[in-house]
Structures are given as structure tokens and as C-alpha cells.
């Protein structure tokens, strides 16, 4: 990342607090498989949507 560009406020707040960083990591790890399965199964039900 370019050193001249500042970090987004939410990302800076997350990096400054270990609890927020851990919570973000857990949420991302928990939701990734759900989103992958949903994305793989969705085309099968496209005609019903």
C-alpha cells in the first residue's frame, strides 16, 4: 500500500484494538464457507427465484 494514502477509519480502528481485530477475523472465517456454499448452490435454484 502507498505510504501517502491514509487508512480508512474503520480499518485503523480495527488495527488499533486486538479485540476488534480478533472479532473481525472470526466473523470472516465463519462467514466465508457459508458464502461459498450459497454462491455454489444459488445457480441451481435460479429458475425458482
C-alpha positions as CSV (number, residue, x, y, z in Angstrom):
1,X,0.0,0.0,0.0
2,X,1.1,3.5,-0.8
3,X,2.5,5.3,2.3
4,X,0.9,8.6,1.2
5,X,-2.7,7.2,1.4
6,X,-4.2,7.1,4.9
7,X,-6.0,4.0,6.2
8,X,-9.8,4.0,6.2
9,X,-11.1,4.9,9.7
10,X,-12.8,1.6,10.3
11,X,-9.6,-0.3,9.3
12,X,-7.4,1.9,11.5
13,X,-9.8,1.4,14.5
14,X,-9.7,-2.4,13.9
15,X,-5.9,-2.5,13.8
16,X,-5.6,-0.5,17.0
17,X,-7.8,-2.8,19.0
18,X,-6.8,-6.5,19.3
19,X,-10.4,-7.5,20.3
20,X,-11.9,-5.9,17.2
21,X,-9.2,-7.5,15.0
22,X,-9.9,-10.9,16.5
23,X,-13.7,-10.5,16.2
24,X,-13.3,-9.4,12.5
25,X,-11.1,-12.5,11.8
26,X,-13.6,-14.8,13.5
27,X,-16.5,-13.3,11.6
28,X,-14.7,-13.6,8.3
29,X,-13.7,-17.2,8.9
30,X,-17.2,-18.1,10.0
31,X,-19.0,-16.5,7.0
32,X,-16.6,-17.4,4.2
33,X,-17.8,-21.1,3.9
34,X,-21.4,-20.0,4.1
35,X,-21.0,-17.5,1.3
36,X,-19.0,-20.0,-0.8
37,X,-21.8,-22.7,-0.4
38,X,-24.5,-20.2,-1.1
39,X,-22.7,-19.0,-4.2
40,X,-22.2,-22.6,-5.5
41,X,-25.8,-23.6,-4.8
42,X,-27.6,-20.4,-6.0
43,X,-27.4,-21.2,-9.8
44,X,-29.3,-24.5,-9.1
45,X,-32.3,-22.5,-7.8
46,X,-32.2,-19.6,-10.2
47,X,-35.4,-20.7,-12.1
48,X,-37.3,-20.5,-8.8
49,X,-36.1,-17.0,-7.8
